[in-house]
Amino acid sequence: MMALFLASSSSLITSLINKANWTPVPHSLFIVTFLWLASLNSETLSFSSFSTMCTSDLMSGELSVLSLWISALMIYSMNPTKMLSKLSSFCMITVFLNITLILAFHSSSLVTFFILFETSLIPTIIMILSWGYQPERVQAGLYMLFYTLAASLPLLVNIIFLNMESNHSSFFSPYMVGPTTQLSAAPALWWLIMILAFLVKMPIFVSHLWLPKAHVEAPVAGSMILAGVLLKLGGFGLIRVSAPFMMMSPKVLPGLSSFCLWGGLLTSLICLRQSDMKALIAYASIGHMAIIMAAAFSNSTWAWDGALTLMVAHGACSSGMFMAANQWYTQSGSRSLTMSKGLLTIYPMLTMLWFLLNSANMSAPPTINLMGEILLVLAILASNTLVLPILLATTFITGAYSLYLFSQSTHGTLSEQTPLKPAAKSISFSIIGLHWAPLNLIILSPEILLWT
């Protein structure tokens, strides 16, 4: 499948450079998505290596499928009538970003992964700067760039030290981190510094300021790929790097897990006072990522399974919510919750899809969001029962801000300043529905997400 994807991506980039039509790009991404999904099997794809630099397991396969799926939908989400001259360039950047992400998900080398991890910044920042809404998009791009680069420098230094000590940089081989190494004085601190890049990428609370700015200033497609895939790159790196070294820092894990939960609780409270739809959804993403990180530090197989499940679920749900929020903005002319009241009476179909996505965001059954959160909560409580009040409060507030987001935008009295525009096109409803459908269909075969 990797060879098929690289061959199709190369042909697409070549055709786009030659000024060919852009319409085959999303169709090709959909075809590769379904072929790749058909090849996924938890029994036959437990782990395989097809070169010294590339490996494949169920987690990398699932995240690759998620990347292709979201990328195809984000190309459809762009308005061709407003940016026809730039759409080929946008498709080319999207295909390049997909190549970078999928190679990163299948990388078996820390060095290769680090290079691809940093390379993914380039097309993302180009999207924000080229197709963003406001002049503040330059500041948002700089925030994202410097937060990621500053946190990635310690990771690069640690990779160099690991390579010097162990003479390899593989994810899956044991490292020489013992009494004879230069790093044995403070292994827990060393491990924490090493994963700092992934904590910022997800992001963890206190290093999250770049994410709301990037979402608010990015175009709808940039928000979709950022929430749907790029945050999962941080989660993927955290799991890959942490698994071999988790036994090194048993004293740090409970404190780090508790800190992540407190961050998730605080960001959930911040959601209740947001008036901008995109900012609220961005802060909600930080809260969901906090639960994933808190469970990942519990070092259990349920945590790994729950992390992958919720990453896939959040990728589809959050991307769909950004698409739906963009439709509200298109119809009402504002993303403010105070200006978008009463839209239920005008756009009932869009309201129905908005309700379904908000229900998935609060982990209502039968979505895989519920399955992922159950696994994560059980993993967290198995390692530390004292955090039960924080978990209960976070779960309650998640439901509260999801209901707040839905009710404030759809109910109430219609503002006199809201322009009465025609209903959204059917392609917009289809894109939102294709985000929501996998959340309910995958639950029919949940073993596809259980990779440990």
C-alpha positions as CSV (number, residue, x, y, z in Angstrom):
1,M,0.0,0.0,0.0
2,M,2.9,2.4,0.7
3,A,4.2,1.8,-2.8
4,L,0.7,2.4,-4.3
5,F,0.3,5.6,-2.3
6,L,3.8,7.0,-3.2
7,A,3.2,6.2,-6.9
8,S,-0.2,7.8,-7.0
9,S,1.1,10.8,-5.1
10,S,4.0,11.3,-7.5
11,S,1.7,11.2,-10.5
12,L,-0.7,13.7,-8.9
13,I,2.1,16.1,-8.1
14,T,3.5,15.8,-11.6
15,S,0.1,16.5,-13.2
16,L,-0.5,19.5,-10.9
17,I,2.9,20.9,-11.8
18,N,1.9,20.6,-15.4
19,K,-1.2,22.7,-14.7
20,A,-3.6,19.7,-15.1
21,N,-7.1,19.6,-13.6
22,W,-7.2,19.4,-9.8
23,T,-10.4,17.3,-9.6
24,P,-8.8,13.8,-9.8
25,V,-6.8,14.6,-6.6
26,P,-9.5,14.0,-4.0
27,H,-10.9,11.1,-6.0
28,S,-7.5,9.4,-6.0
29,L,-7.1,10.0,-2.2
30,F,-10.5,8.4,-1.6
31,I,-9.6,5.4,-3.7
32,V,-6.3,4.9,-1.9
33,T,-8.1,5.3,1.4
34,F,-10.5,2.5,0.8
35,L,-7.8,0.2,-0.6
36,W,-5.6,0.9,2.5
37,L,-8.6,0.4,4.8
38,A,-9.4,-2.9,3.2
39,S,-5.8,-4.1,3.8
40,L,-6.0,-3.3,7.5
41,N,-6.4,-6.4,9.7
42,S,-5.5,-6.5,13.4
43,E,-4.4,-10.2,13.0
44,T,-2.3,-9.9,9.9
45,L,-1.0,-6.4,10.4
46,S,0.3,-6.6,14.0
47,F,3.8,-5.6,12.9
48,S,5.7,-5.8,9.7
49,S,8.8,-4.2,8.3
50,F,9.3,-3.6,4.6
51,S,12.6,-1.8,4.8
52,T,15.3,-0.8,7.3
53,M,13.6,2.7,7.6
54,C,9.9,1.9,7.3
55,T,7.7,-0.3,9.4
56,S,3.9,-0.8,9.6
57,D,1.5,-1.8,12.3
58,L,-2.2,-1.2,13.0
59,M,-1.6,2.2,14.6
60,S,0.4,3.6,11.7
61,G,-2.1,2.1,9.2
62,E,-5.1,3.6,11.0
63,L,-3.6,7.1,11.2
64,S,-2.6,6.9,7.5
65,V,-6.2,6.1,6.6
66,L,-7.3,9.0,8.7
67,S,-4.8,11.4,7.0
68,L,-6.0,10.4,3.5
69,W,-9.7,10.6,4.5
70,I,-9.5,14.0,6.0
71,S,-7.3,15.3,3.2
72,A,-9.8,14.3,0.5
73,L,-12.6,16.0,2.5
74,M,-10.6,19.2,3.1
75,I,-10.0,19.6,-0.7
76,Y,-13.8,19.2,-1.3
77,S,-14.4,21.8,1.4
78,M,-12.5,24.6,-0.4
79,N,-14.7,26.9,-2.5
80,P,-13.5,26.5,-6.1
81,T,-15.4,29.6,-7.3
82,K,-13.4,31.8,-4.9
83,M,-9.9,30.3,-5.3
84,L,-9.9,28.5,-8.7
85,S,-6.5,29.9,-9.6
86,K,-4.9,28.7,-6.4
87,L,-6.7,25.3,-6.0
88,S,-4.0,23.4,-7.9
89,S,-1.4,24.8,-5.6
90,F,-3.5,23.9,-2.6
91,C,-3.9,20.3,-3.8
92,M,-0.2,20.0,-4.4
93,I,0.5,21.2,-0.8
94,T,-2.1,18.8,0.5
95,V,-0.5,15.8,-1.4
96,F,3.0,16.8,-0.1
97,L,1.7,17.0,3.4
98,N,0.1,13.6,3.1
99,I,3.4,12.1,1.9
100,T,5.2,13.7,4.9
101,L,2.6,12.5,7.4
102,I,2.4,8.9,6.1
103,L,6.1,8.5,5.9
104,A,6.3,9.8,9.5
105,F,3.7,7.3,10.7
106,H,5.6,4.4,9.0
107,S,9.1,5.5,10.1
108,S,11.1,3.1,12.2
109,S,14.0,5.5,12.8
110,L,14.0,8.4,15.3
111,V,16.1,10.5,13.0
112,T,13.8,10.0,10.0
113,F,10.8,10.6,12.1
114,F,12.2,13.8,13.5
115,I,13.0,15.1,10.0
116,L,9.4,14.3,8.8
117,F,8.0,15.7,12.0
118,E,9.5,19.1,11.4
119,T,8.9,19.0,7.6
120,S,5.1,18.7,8.2
121,L,5.3,22.3,9.6
122,I,6.1,23.7,6.1
123,P,2.9,22.9,4.2
124,T,0.8,23.7,7.3
125,I,2.2,27.2,7.7
126,I,1.9,27.8,4.0
127,M,-1.8,26.9,4.3
128,I,-2.3,29.4,7.2
129,L,-0.3,32.2,5.5
130,S,-1.7,31.8,2.0
131,W,-5.4,31.0,2.7
132,G,-5.9,32.4,6.2
133,Y,-8.6,35.0,6.9
134,Q,-7.1,37.9,8.9
135,P,-3.7,39.7,8.9
136,E,-3.1,38.1,12.3
137,R,-2.4,34.8,10.4
138,V,1.3,35.8,10.3
139,Q,1.4,35.9,14.0
140,A,-0.4,32.6,14.3
141,G,2.1,31.0,11.9
142,L,5.0,32.3,13.9
143,Y,3.5,31.1,17.1
144,M,3.2,27.6,15.7
145,L,6.6,27.6,14.1
146,F,8.6,28.8,17.2
147,Y,6.6,26.7,19.7
148,T,7.3,23.6,17.7
149,L,10.9,24.4,16.9
150,A,11.8,25.4,20.4
151,A,10.4,22.2,21.9
152,S,11.9,20.0,19.2
153,L,15.5,21.1,19.9
154,P,15.9,19.0,23.1
155,L,14.5,16.1,21.1
156,L,17.1,16.5,18.5
157,V,19.9,16.6,21.1
158,N,18.5,13.5,22.8
159,I,18.4,11.6,19.5
160,I,22.0,12.5,18.9
161,F,23.0,11.2,22.4
162,L,21.0,8.0,21.9
163,N,22.6,7.3,18.6
164,M,26.1,7.9,20.2
165,E,25.3,5.5,23.1
166,S,23.4,2.8,21.3
167,N,24.8,3.1,17.8
168,H,21.3,3.0,16.3
169,S,18.1,5.2,16.2
170,S,15.4,2.6,15.8
171,F,12.1,2.9,17.7
172,F,11.9,-0.8,18.3
173,S,15.4,-1.7,19.5
174,P,16.5,-1.4,23.2
175,Y,18.6,1.7,24.0
176,M,21.7,1.8,26.2
177,V,20.4,4.0,28.9
178,G,21.9,2.6,32.1
179,P,24.5,3.2,34.8
180,T,27.3,3.4,32.2
181,T,25.7,6.2,30.1
182,Q,26.1,10.0,30.5
183,L,22.3,10.3,30.8
184,S,21.8,8.1,33.8
185,A,22.0,10.9,36.4
186,A,18.4,12.0,35.9
187,P,16.7,9.5,33.6
188,A,13.2,10.8,34.4
189,L,14.1,14.4,33.6
190,W,15.9,13.3,30.4
191,W,12.8,11.3,29.3
192,L,10.6,14.3,30.0
193,I,12.8,16.7,28.0
194,M,12.8,14.1,25.1
195,I,9.0,14.0,24.9
196,L,8.6,17.8,25.2
197,A,8.2,18.2,21.5
198,F,5.2,15.9,21.4
199,L,3.6,17.5,24.4
200,V,3.7,20.8,22.7
201,K,2.5,19.3,19.4
202,M,-0.6,17.7,20.9
203,P,-0.5,20.2,22.9
204,I,-0.4,20.0,26.7
205,F,-1.8,22.8,28.8
206,V,0.6,25.9,29.3
207,S,2.1,25.2,25.8
208,H,-1.2,25.4,24.0
209,L,-1.4,29.0,23.1
210,W,-0.3,28.5,19.5
211,L,-3.3,26.1,18.7
212,P,-6.3,28.4,19.2
213,K,-4.5,31.2,17.2
214,A,-3.6,28.8,14.4
215,H,-7.2,27.5,14.2
216,V,-8.9,30.9,14.3
217,E,-6.7,32.3,11.6
218,A,-6.4,29.2,9.4
219,P,-8.9,28.5,6.5
220,V,-11.4,25.7,7.1
221,A,-9.1,23.2,5.3
222,G,-6.2,24.2,7.5
223,S,-8.3,23.7,10.7
224,M,-9.5,20.3,9.4
225,I,-6.0,18.9,8.8
226,L,-4.6,20.5,11.9
227,A,-7.2,19.1,14.3
228,G,-7.8,15.9,12.3
229,V,-4.2,14.7,11.7
230,L,-1.4,16.9,12.8
231,L,-2.3,16.7,16.5
232,K,-2.3,12.9,16.1
233,L,1.3,13.2,14.9
234,G,2.3,14.4,18.4
235,G,0.3,11.5,20.0
236,F,1.9,9.0,17.7
237,G,5.4,10.2,18.5
238,L,4.6,10.2,22.2
239,I,3.5,6.6,22.2
240,R,6.3,5.5,20.0
241,V,9.0,7.2,22.0
242,S,7.5,6.6,25.4
243,A,6.9,2.8,25.1
244,P,10.6,1.7,25.3
245,F,11.4,4.2,28.1
246,M,8.2,4.1,30.3
247,M,9.9,2.0,32.9
248,M,12.6,4.6,33.4
249,S,10.4,7.2,35.1
250,P,7.7,5.5,37.3
251,K,8.0,8.3,39.9
252,V,7.2,11.0,37.3
253,L,4.2,9.3,35.5
254,P,1.5,9.9,38.2
255,G,2.4,13.6,38.5
256,L,2.6,14.1,34.8
257,S,-0.8,12.3,34.3
258,S,-2.4,14.5,37.0
259,F,-1.0,17.6,35.4
260,C,-2.5,16.6,32.0
261,L,-5.9,16.0,33.7
262,W,-5.8,19.4,35.4
263,G,-5.0,21.0,32.1
264,G,-7.9,19.2,30.4
265,L,-10.2,20.5,33.2
266,L,-9.0,24.1,32.8
267,T,-9.4,24.1,29.1
268,S,-12.9,22.6,29.4
269,L,-13.8,25.5,31.7
270,I,-12.3,28.0,29.2
271,C,-14.6,26.5,26.5
272,L,-17.6,27.7,28.5
273,R,-16.6,31.3,28.1
274,Q,-15.7,31.3,24.4
275,S,-17.9,33.2,22.0
276,D,-16.0,32.2,18.8
277,M,-17.0,28.8,17.5
278,K,-13.6,27.9,16.1
279,A,-11.8,29.0,19.3
280,L,-14.2,26.8,21.4
281,I,-13.6,23.8,19.2
282,A,-9.9,24.4,19.4
283,Y,-9.9,24.5,23.2
284,A,-12.1,21.3,23.2
285,S,-9.4,19.6,21.2
286,I,-6.8,20.5,23.9
287,G,-9.1,18.9,26.5
288,H,-9.5,15.7,24.6
289,M,-5.7,15.4,23.9
290,A,-5.1,16.0,27.7
291,I,-7.1,12.8,28.5
292,I,-5.2,10.9,25.9
293,M,-1.9,12.0,27.3
294,A,-3.0,11.3,30.9
295,A,-3.9,7.7,30.0
296,A,-0.8,7.2,27.9
297,F,1.3,7.9,31.0
298,S,-0.5,5.1,32.9
299,N,1.5,2.5,30.8
300,S,-1.2,-0.1,30.1
301,T,-2.4,-1.8,27.0
302,W,-5.9,-0.4,27.6
303,A,-4.4,3.1,27.5
304,W,-2.7,2.5,24.1
305,D,-5.9,1.1,22.6
306,G,-7.9,3.9,24.0
307,A,-5.4,6.5,22.8
308,L,-5.6,5.2,19.2
309,T,-9.4,4.9,19.3
310,L,-9.9,8.5,20.6
311,M,-7.3,9.9,18.3
312,V,-9.1,8.5,15.3
313,A,-12.5,9.5,16.8
314,H,-11.4,13.0,17.6
315,G,-9.7,13.4,14.2
316,A,-13.0,12.8,12.3
317,C,-15.2,14.5,14.8
318,S,-13.2,17.7,15.3
319,S,-12.5,18.1,11.6
320,G,-16.2,17.7,10.9
321,M,-17.0,20.3,13.6
322,F,-14.7,22.8,12.0
323,M,-16.4,22.2,8.6
324,A,-19.8,22.7,10.2
325,A,-18.7,25.8,12.0
326,N,-17.4,27.2,8.7
327,Q,-20.9,26.5,7.2
328,W,-22.5,28.5,10.0
329,Y,-20.0,31.3,9.3
330,T,-20.9,31.2,5.6
331,Q,-24.6,31.3,6.3
332,S,-24.7,33.9,9.1
333,G,-21.6,35.9,8.3
334,S,-20.2,35.5,11.8
335,R,-18.6,32.9,14.0
336,S,-19.8,34.6,17.1
337,L,-22.3,32.6,19.2
338,T,-24.1,35.8,20.1
339,M,-24.7,36.6,16.4
340,S,-25.6,33.2,15.2
341,K,-28.7,32.5,17.3
342,G,-31.9,31.1,16.0
343,L,-30.5,29.4,12.9
344,L,-32.5,26.2,13.6
345,T,-35.6,27.8,12.0
346,I,-33.7,28.7,8.8
347,Y,-31.3,25.8,8.3
348,P,-32.8,22.6,9.8
349,M,-30.6,20.1,7.9
350,L,-27.4,21.8,8.9
351,T,-28.7,22.0,12.5
352,M,-29.3,18.2,12.5
353,L,-25.7,17.5,11.3
354,W,-24.4,20.0,13.8
355,F,-26.3,18.2,16.6
356,L,-24.9,14.8,15.6
357,L,-21.3,16.1,15.6
358,N,-21.8,17.8,19.0
359,S,-23.2,14.5,20.4
360,A,-20.2,12.6,19.1
361,N,-17.9,15.3,20.7
362,M,-19.5,14.6,24.1
363,S,-19.0,10.8,23.5
364,A,-22.6,9.9,23.1
365,P,-23.3,6.3,22.1
366,P,-22.9,4.5,19.7
367,T,-19.9,6.5,18.5
368,I,-16.3,5.3,18.9
369,N,-15.7,8.4,21.0
370,L,-17.5,6.6,23.9
371,M,-15.4,3.5,23.4
372,G,-12.2,5.4,23.4
373,E,-13.1,7.4,26.5
374,I,-14.2,4.3,28.5
375,L,-10.8,2.6,27.8
376,L,-8.9,5.8,28.7
377,V,-10.8,6.4,31.9
378,L,-10.4,2.8,33.1
379,A,-6.7,3.0,32.3
380,I,-6.3,6.2,34.3
381,L,-8.3,5.0,37.3
382,A,-6.4,1.7,37.3
383,S,-3.1,3.6,37.8
384,N,-4.4,6.4,40.1
385,T,-7.9,6.4,41.7
386,L,-7.3,9.8,43.3
387,V,-8.0,11.6,40.0
388,L,-11.6,10.4,39.9
389,P,-13.1,13.8,40.9
390,I,-11.1,15.5,38.1
391,L,-12.2,13.0,35.6
392,L,-15.9,13.4,36.6
393,A,-15.7,17.1,36.4
394,T,-14.0,17.1,33.0
395,T,-16.6,14.7,31.6
396,F,-19.4,16.8,32.9
397,I,-18.0,20.1,31.6
398,T,-17.3,18.4,28.2
399,G,-21.0,17.7,27.9
400,A,-21.9,21.2,29.2
401,Y,-19.8,23.1,26.6
402,S,-21.0,20.8,23.8
403,L,-24.6,21.6,24.7
404,Y,-23.7,25.2,25.1
405,L,-22.1,25.3,21.6
406,F,-25.2,23.7,20.0
407,S,-27.9,25.6,21.9
408,Q,-26.3,29.0,21.6
409,S,-25.9,28.7,17.8
410,T,-29.2,27.2,16.9
411,H,-31.8,28.2,19.5
412,G,-33.0,31.7,20.5
413,T,-34.2,34.7,18.6
414,L,-32.7,35.3,15.2
415,S,-30.6,38.4,15.1
416,E,-31.7,41.2,12.8
417,Q,-28.2,41.5,11.6
418,T,-28.0,37.9,10.4
419,P,-28.3,37.9,6.5
420,L,-30.8,35.4,5.2
421,K,-28.7,33.4,2.7
422,P,-29.7,30.4,0.6
423,A,-29.2,27.0,2.3
424,A,-25.8,25.3,2.0
425,K,-25.0,23.2,-1.0
426,S,-25.5,19.4,-0.8
427,I,-21.7,18.9,-1.1
428,S,-21.3,20.6,2.2
429,F,-23.8,18.3,3.9
430,S,-22.0,15.3,2.3
431,I,-18.7,16.4,3.7
432,I,-20.1,16.8,7.2
433,G,-21.9,13.5,6.9
434,L,-18.7,11.7,5.8
435,H,-17.0,13.0,9.0
436,W,-19.8,11.7,11.1
437,A,-20.4,8.3,9.4
438,P,-17.1,6.6,10.4
439,L,-17.6,7.5,14.1
440,N,-20.7,5.2,14.1
441,L,-19.7,2.6,11.5
442,I,-16.3,1.6,13.1
443,I,-18.1,0.6,16.3
444,L,-19.6,-2.3,14.3
445,S,-16.0,-3.7,14.1
446,P,-14.1,-2.1,17.0
447,E,-11.3,-4.7,16.9
448,I,-9.8,-2.7,14.0
449,L,-8.6,-0.1,16.6
450,L,-7.3,-2.5,19.2
451,W,-3.6,-2.7,18.2
452,T,-1.8,-3.8,21.4
